[in-house]
Amino acid sequence: MKHLVKVFLILFVTLSITLFPHLSFAENENSSFADWLFNRGFYNYARYEYLKDIFDSSIDEEEGISKLYNRVAECYLASLKYGEGIKWCMSINEQHSQDFFPELNITYTILLMKLGHFDKSIEELSNKHLADGPIKSRANFLLGCSEAHQWKLNGAIDAWRKIPSNHQLNPIINEYISYTEKAKQIKFLNPTSGAVLGIIPGLGYLYAGHNKTALSALIVIGLTSWGTVASFKKDINGTGYLTGFLSIGWYSGSIYGSYWACKRKNEYNRRLYLKKIKY
């Protein structure tokens, strides 16, 4: 039903433009029907319109065709089709010099970042055509974000500080640098150390900051171990084997759990910081 409504809307708008050309659906005289669709969230339909404009276009100037190529890439980005968007950008770059399409390559790096390809985005953003190009401030902003997501915090700060103090991104940059300076002070736990400390029941969890779990592990392992020893002393072997099995299970689980508790704590601290670094 939802798709039928969208199709009806597209047909209605197209017919209206055909029959009543004096009516404008665009925000300004430089906008197109594709822009109108894009601004209202019909990204797939907008993409088709931009592709038609490219096919039918007699635009020779670099700026005009560059904008259309980039708008197609932005449609992929907005509709969350990151993989297809990356393929589109790569196909354009194979046909043309990257120097011609800085905006397209900015969108390309964002698509890479959305899929977690931060190494590749850093490589692209460090290229001369972006690092020294007309939109180098945006490139440095994204470079800093990519470095941050790779936990290269000093590199992130260096990239952000290259942006002029009078740039419109500067208020955000100051916040990001502040967040990153604090993130540099985070003390990450050593999971191996947590596992070694876990040999003493509860100590590994205590190292990871899970005080209640540490106390629980100490009590459970202590009780099952005592039950095992007491059962064998009284020749209640069946109960001894049962409690012994439980004791060994809890003990090995405590060591293993201590290791992963440290890793999860580290990952939590990373996510807490990276949630603030939006691009």
Buried (B, 14 or more C-beta within 10 A) or exposed (E): EEEEEBEEBBEEBEEEBEEEEEEEBEEEEEBBBBBBBBEEEBBEBBBBBBBEBBEEEEBEEEEEBBBBBBBBBBBBBBBEBBEBBBEBBEEBBEEBEBEBBBBBBBBBBBBBBBEEBBEBBBEBBEBEBBBEBEEBBBBBBBBBBBBBBBBBBEBBBBBBEBBEEEBEBBEBBEEBBEBBEEBEEEEEBBBEBBBBBBEEBBBBBBBBEBEEBBEBBBEBBBBBBEBBBEBBEEEBEEBBEBBBEBBBEBBEBBBEBBBEBBBBBBEEBBEEBBEBBEB
